[in-house]
Amino acid sequence: MILSNELQHTTKQIFLKHGVTEEAAEAIADVLVHANLRGVDSHGVLRVEHYIKRIQSGGINPTAQLQATKTSPSTSILDGDNGFGHYISKTAMDIAIKQAKEAGTGAVAVKNSSHCGALSYFVEQAAQSNLIGIAMTHTDKVVVPFGGAEPFFGTNPIAFGFPANEEEPVILDFATSTVALGKILNAKEKGENIPHGWGVDNDGEATHDPSKVVALSPFGGPKGYGLAMVVEIFTAMLTGAAFGPHVSKMYGEYDKNRELGHFFMAIDPSKFVSADIFTSRLDQMIEELRRTAPSSNTDRVYVPGEIETYTAQKREQEGIPLPDSVLAFLQKELEK
């Protein structure tokens, strides 16, 4: 176990050692530890090794100079100069928040970015400012379109954040694939079968054998596929970024900039109804959902993000569990 503040300090110092600017290193560490606290360890400090490899290979600009261009009272474009997506995205949501407080809504399209980590962090930024937050990004191809036999879109996650009053913000963050690729790789490692619909084989048919999986399936069939395309339109078409199969791979070609696009939006609910009414009614909805009769195999109904919030509270108190290999890598980098 390691305390979150210690892990954040260690992570920040490692990036500083690799030439990342102070402000960017702070943001990267904040976003990564946020993911670990919420139990989304796949997007936490586990990724530090990968990011360092990209810095050393020239695929990420550690001293990126961000360039924001305001295109209307409520819209902006942010050029990330091929820097760290975590820092770029935090900056983009800050801009969206400022515009929303001035104009009611704020939308920022990001270009020339890289992997940005857990989207929940950025919509939580908005929720903590009493705004509704929306965030989305695209990834390299790994998911088949509905009815297809080869991947076209990435896992293309989307997230929403809503401010409450007495309750914690409602945070919904999900990929448009049925599962993460890591779950299939884990099943393959253990020699276990996977549930129907997780992945497809060379013929585009669902398979229970993880060793035969060549691509992931969209969640909900045509619904997930359609939503993945929507995310791609917001993140690639609005920004001029590559789309679908043209997006560069995260793992591979480490010397090349990924040039990803993201999209962030903040909405001021007080422009539609008073802020107190909005947040109080959301509190009421949350409470009524919790009182909904549970099914026979569950203890109670949870609202989106609630389990992750409980996990974060527990890990803040008890510390964050990390694999020995990850802790050893971080310590080694810190001592260089």
Salt bridges, closest charged atoms under 4 A:
GLU22 OE2 - LYS12 NZ 2.61
GLU26 OE1 - LYS12 NZ 2.77
ASP41 OD1 - ARG315 NH1 2.96
GLU102 OE1 - LYS70 NZ 3.74
ASP140 OD1 - ARG258 NH2 2.92
GLU167 OE1 - ARG290 NH2 2.93
GLU232 OE2 - HIS138 ND1 2.98
GLU253 OE2 - LYS256 NZ 3.52
GLU287 OE1 - ARG290 NH1 3.79
GLU287 OE2 - ARG291 NH1 3.53
GLU306 OE2 - ARG290 NE 2.72
GLU306 OE2 - ARG300 NH2 2.92
GLU333 OE1 - HIS18 NE2 2.76
GLU333 OE2 - LYS336 NZ 2.88
